[in-house]
Amino acid sequence: MTILTRYIAAAYLRIFGLCLASFIAIYLVIDFLEKIGRFLRFEPQWTHIVQFFLFKIPEIVTQVVPLAVLMATLLTLGMLSRNSEIVAMRSCGVSLGRISIPILAIACAASIFVIVSNELILPETYRQMRHIEQVLIRKKSSNTFFRQNNIWHKDSNAILMARVFDPTHQTLRGVTLWNFSGGMNPSRRIDAEQGSWDGQQWTLWKVAVRDIQSGGVAVTSQVASMPINLNLQIEDLKVVDKYADNMGFLKLREYIRKLKKGGYETTRYEAQMHAKISLPFASLIMAFLGIPFALRGGRSSGIALGIGASIGIGFAYFIINAILVSFGQTGVLPPLVSAWAANVIFALSGIWLAMTLNR
């Protein structure tokens, strides 16, 4: 790494850190003012409120990193231009590409960090945040995190219905299981008072089995217990895990696979799954777009212009991306196209700005 590269990277990282901290602080203040009134009605401990907002920081970071990257790009290059440092570098034979490399490398690292955070950090911090809000602040039972009434589950050749789920003992009560042969023809109905989970499989207790033969004749038998092979785990009953916005890419892909296996429509979730990869690259796209935009301003670029332009471009990106992803969720566009379309549009805008830049 040359002295020039280190100099540009250090200047960019300082401004990027300041922008990121500013966005996080603004977000926290607004969110605090919005939620504190509701929280205080439950008379919580202040330590729990502090913990809630601390666990929210990773989610905030992943949302504001692209804006911080764009603002840091505009401010850094604007500062270098106003001090005539860009002119000095160009007069020494340094290309605009070489000046841009440190900024693009940091933006790429920020995108990779967001992807890793979405997979490893965000799901756990979101779970902790929900637990603090529902159990410690609102003083609800921990059972609130589970679906507890009218459970329905579809496997490839079976449909299960349970009236009640007891998360404390990990048992289903009032279980009815239908088995089907080809063409969704019912071949067996199993009724059980209770189903228990042993960590590997479900076992039904006090079971009545009705084998449906040709002509609709049912042959009934009674057994004390019966193990069943069912693609249903305790984790699948957690309400928190069903918010696709807070799943990682791999977990959401597995959830989609299960839905497809059960015959459910997954277009909405597929668009969100592809967005899990495309949206983190917004940081790289913002840097790629911000570099020629800042250099076009030359020495006239200032702090006010950089802040205003970054907010305007950033909000335009997120609005367009949200609209396109919603098109993918409703099936108007293919999920893959809808997730990446905003990145392509803004990347092409950056290419056009770079090609028309007065070098």
C-alpha positions in Angstrom: 0.0 0.0 0.0 1.5 3.3 -1.1 1.6 6.5 1.0 -1.0 8.1 -1.3 -3.4 5.1 -0.8 -3.0 5.1 2.9 -3.6 8.9 3.0 -6.8 8.7 1.0 -8.0 5.6 3.0 -7.3 7.3 6.3 -9.1 10.5 5.3 -12.1 8.4 4.1 -12.3 6.2 7.1 -12.3 9.2 9.5 -15.2 10.8 7.6 -17.0 7.5 7.2 -16.8 6.8 10.9 -18.2 10.2 11.7 -21.0 9.8 9.2 -21.9 6.3 10.5 -21.9 7.5 14.1 -24.1 10.5 13.2 -26.6 8.4 11.4 -26.7 5.8 14.2 -27.2 8.6 16.8 -30.0 10.3 14.8 -31.7 6.9 14.3 -31.5 6.0 18.0 -32.8 9.4 19.1 -35.8 9.2 16.8 -36.5 5.6 17.7 -36.1 6.4 21.5 -38.5 9.3 21.3 -41.0 7.1 19.4 -40.9 4.1 21.8 -40.2 5.5 25.2 -43.8 6.6 25.8 -45.1 3.1 25.2 -42.3 1.5 27.3 -42.9 3.7 30.3 -46.5 2.5 30.6 -45.1 -0.9 31.8 -42.8 0.7 34.4 -39.7 -1.2 33.2 -36.2 -1.0 34.5 -34.0 1.5 32.7 -31.3 -1.2 32.2 -33.8 -3.2 30.1 -34.5 -0.1 28.0 -30.8 0.5 27.5 -30.3 -3.2 26.6 -33.1 -3.0 24.0 -31.5 -0.1 22.2 -28.0 -1.6 22.4 -29.3 -4.8 20.7 -30.9 -2.6 18.1 -27.6 -1.0 17.0 -26.6 -3.9 14.6 -29.9 -3.6 12.8 -29.4 0.2 12.5 -25.8 -0.2 11.2 -26.9 -2.5 8.4 -29.5 0.0 7.3 -27.4 3.2 7.4 -24.1 1.9 6.1 -24.9 2.7 2.4 -25.9 6.3 3.3 -22.7 6.7 5.4 -20.6 5.3 2.5 -22.2 7.7 0.0 -21.9 10.8 2.3 -18.3 9.9 3.2 -17.4 9.5 -0.5 -18.9 12.9 -1.4 -17.3 14.7 1.6 -13.9 13.1 1.3 -13.5 13.9 -2.4 -15.1 17.3 -2.0 -12.6 18.1 0.7 -9.7 16.9 -1.4 -11.0 19.0 -4.4 -11.4 22.1 -2.3 -7.9 21.8 -1.0 -6.6 21.3 -4.6 -5.2 17.9 -3.6 -7.0 16.2 -6.5 -5.4 18.6 -8.9 -2.0 18.0 -7.3 -2.4 14.2 -7.6 -3.5 14.5 -11.2 -0.5 16.7 -12.1 1.8 14.0 -10.7 0.3 11.5 -13.1 -2.1 9.8 -10.6 -5.2 8.5 -12.4 -8.7 9.0 -11.1 -9.0 5.2 -10.9 -6.1 5.0 -8.5 -7.6 7.8 -6.4 -10.8 5.8 -6.3 -9.4 2.4 -5.4 -9.1 2.9 -1.6 -12.7 4.2 -1.4 -14.1 1.4 -3.5 -12.2 -1.2 -1.4 -13.6 0.2 1.8 -17.1 0.2 0.4 -16.7 -3.4 -0.8 -15.5 -4.4 2.7 -18.6 -2.6 4.2 -20.9 -4.6 1.9 -19.2 -7.9 2.9 -19.6 -6.9 6.6 -23.3 -6.3 6.1 -23.8 -9.7 4.5 -21.9 -11.4 7.3 -23.8 -9.4 9.9 -27.2 -10.3 8.3 -26.2 -14.0 8.6 -24.5 -14.3 11.9 -25.3 -11.2 14.1 -28.6 -9.7 13.2 -30.9 -12.8 13.8 -29.5 -13.3 17.3 -29.6 -9.6 18.2 -33.2 -9.3 16.9 -34.2 -12.4 19.0 -32.6 -10.8 22.1 -34.3 -7.4 21.3 -37.7 -9.0 21.0 -37.2 -11.0 24.2 -36.3 -7.8 26.1 -39.3 -5.9 24.7 -41.9 -8.6 25.2 -40.7 -10.4 28.4 -38.6 -7.9 30.4 -40.3 -4.6 29.4 -43.9 -5.6 28.6 -43.7 -8.4 31.2 -45.4 -11.0 28.9 -44.9 -14.7 29.2 -42.1 -16.2 27.2 -44.7 -18.4 25.6 -45.7 -15.4 23.6 -42.9 -16.2 21.2 -44.7 -19.4 20.1 -47.7 -20.1 17.9 -50.0 -21.8 20.5 -53.5 -22.2 18.9 -54.8 -23.8 15.7 -51.5 -25.1 14.4 -51.5 -26.3 10.8 -48.6 -28.0 9.1 -48.4 -29.6 5.6 -45.8 -32.2 4.6 -45.4 -33.7 1.2 -48.1 -36.4 1.8 -49.6 -35.4 5.2 -51.4 -32.5 6.9 -51.3 -32.0 10.6 -53.7 -30.0 12.8 -53.2 -29.4 16.5 -55.5 -27.3 18.7 -52.9 -26.2 21.3 -49.1 -26.1 21.6 -47.5 -26.1 25.0 -44.0 -24.6 24.7 -43.1 -25.3 28.3 -43.4 -29.1 27.8 -43.0 -29.0 24.0 -46.2 -30.9 23.4 -49.1 -30.6 21.0 -52.6 -31.4 22.2 -55.7 -32.4 20.1 -53.7 -33.7 17.2 -55.2 -34.8 13.9 -52.9 -36.1 11.2 -54.2 -37.0 7.6 -52.0 -39.1 5.4 -52.6 -39.0 1.6 -51.9 -41.3 -1.3 -51.5 -40.1 -4.9 -53.8 -37.4 -6.0 -54.5 -36.1 -2.5 -56.7 -39.1 -1.7 -56.9 -39.6 2.1 -55.5 -43.0 3.1 -55.3 -42.7 6.9 -56.5 -40.4 9.7 -54.7 -40.4 13.0 -56.2 -38.7 16.1 -54.2 -38.4 19.3 -54.7 -36.6 22.6 -51.1 -35.4 22.7 -47.9 -35.3 20.7 -44.5 -34.9 22.3 -41.1 -33.9 20.9 -37.9 -35.7 22.1 -35.5 -33.6 20.1 -35.4 -36.0 17.1 -39.0 -36.8 16.3 -42.7 -36.5 17.3 -44.4 -39.3 19.3 -48.2 -39.4 19.5 -50.0 -40.7 22.6 -53.4 -42.3 23.1 -53.9 -42.7 19.4 -56.8 -43.7 17.3 -55.9 -44.8 13.7 -58.4 -45.0 10.9 -57.2 -46.7 7.7 -59.4 -45.6 4.9 -59.9 -48.4 2.3 -61.5 -48.4 -1.1 -65.2 -47.4 -1.0 -64.6 -45.0 2.0 -64.6 -47.8 4.6 -62.6 -46.9 7.7 -60.9 -49.5 9.8 -60.2 -48.2 13.3 -57.5 -49.3 15.8 -56.3 -48.0 19.1 -52.6 -47.8 20.2 -51.0 -46.2 23.2 -48.2 -44.4 21.4 -47.0 -44.0 17.8 -43.8 -42.3 16.5 -44.3 -40.3 13.3 -42.0 -39.0 10.7 -42.9 -35.3 10.3 -40.8 -32.4 8.9 -41.9 -30.2 11.8 -39.5 -29.0 14.6 -39.9 -26.8 17.6 -38.1 -24.0 15.9 -40.7 -24.0 13.2 -43.3 -23.0 15.8 -41.5 -19.9 16.8 -43.3 -16.8 15.8 -40.2 -14.6 15.8 -38.5 -16.8 13.2 -41.3 -16.3 10.7 -40.4 -12.6 10.1 -38.5 -13.0 6.8 -37.0 -9.5 7.1 -34.9 -10.7 10.1 -33.8 -14.0 8.7 -30.4 -14.6 7.2 -30.1 -15.6 3.5 -29.4 -19.3 4.3 -32.2 -19.6 6.9 -34.7 -17.9 4.6 -33.6 -20.2 1.7 -34.2 -23.2 3.9 -37.6 -21.8 4.9 -38.5 -21.4 1.3 -37.5 -24.9 0.5 -39.8 -26.2 3.3 -42.7 -24.1 1.9 -42.2 -25.3 -1.6 -42.1 -28.9 -0.3 -45.5 -28.3 1.3 -46.9 -26.8 -1.9 -47.1 -23.2 -0.7 -46.5 -20.1 -2.9 -43.0 -18.6 -2.2 -42.6 -15.7 -4.6 -42.8 -13.1 -1.9 -40.1 -14.8 0.2 -37.9 -15.4 -2.9 -37.8 -11.7 -3.6 -36.8 -11.0 0.0 -34.2 -13.8 -0.2 -32.4 -12.3 -3.2 -32.7 -8.8 -1.6 -30.6 -10.3 1.3 -27.6 -10.3 -1.1 -28.4 -7.4 -3.4 -29.2 -4.8 -0.7 -25.8 -5.1 1.2 -24.1 -4.2 -2.1 -25.8 -0.9 -2.0 -22.7 0.4 -0.2 -20.5 -0.5 -3.1 -23.0 1.0 -5.6 -23.2 4.2 -3.6 -19.4 4.6 -3.6 -19.3 3.8 -7.3 -22.0 6.5 -8.0 -20.6 9.0 -5.5 -17.1 9.2 -6.9 -17.8 10.7 -10.3 -20.7 12.8 -8.8 -18.2 14.4 -6.3 -15.5 14.9 -8.9 -17.9 16.6 -11.3 -18.3 19.4 -8.7 -14.6 20.1 -8.6 -13.6 22.8 -6.1 -17.2 24.0 -5.8 -18.1 20.8 -3.8 -18.8 21.7 -0.2 -20.1 20.1 3.0 -23.7 21.2 2.5 -23.7 20.0 -1.1 -22.2 16.6 -0.1 -24.8 16.1 2.8 -27.7 17.2 0.6 -26.7 15.1 -2.4 -26.0 12.0 -0.3 -29.4 12.2 1.5 -31.2 12.8 -1.8 -29.4 10.0 -3.7 -29.7 7.6 -0.8 -33.4 8.0 -0.3 -34.0 7.8 -4.0 -32.1 4.4 -4.1 -34.1 3.0 -1.2 -37.5 4.1 -2.5 -36.8 2.7 -6.0 -35.4 -0.5 -4.5 -38.5 -0.9 -2.2 -40.8 -0.4 -5.2 -39.0 -2.9 -7.4 -38.8 -5.5 -4.6 -42.5 -5.2 -4.0 -43.0 -5.9 -7.7 -41.0 -9.1 -7.2 -43.1 -10.0 -4.1 -46.3 -9.7 -6.1 -45.0 -11.6 -9.1 -45.0 -8.6 -11.5 -41.2 -9.0 -11.9 -39.1 -12.2 -11.4 -37.7 -12.2 -7.8 -34.1 -12.1 -8.9 -34.6 -9.2 -11.3 -36.6 -7.2 -8.8 -33.9 -7.6 -6.1 -31.0 -6.5 -8.3 -32.7 -3.9 -10.6 -32.0 -0.9 -8.4 -28.3 -1.8 -8.1 -28.1 -2.1 -11.9 -29.9 1.2 -12.5 -27.7 3.2 -10.1 -24.5 1.3 -11.3 -25.4 2.4 -14.9 -25.9 5.9 -13.7 -22.4 5.8 -12.1 -20.9 4.5 -15.4 -22.6 7.4 -17.3 -21.3 10.0 -14.8 -17.8 8.5 -15.1 -17.8 8.5 -18.9 -19.0 12.1 -19.1 -16.6 13.3 -16.4 -14.2 16.0 -17.6 -10.8 14.4 -16.9 
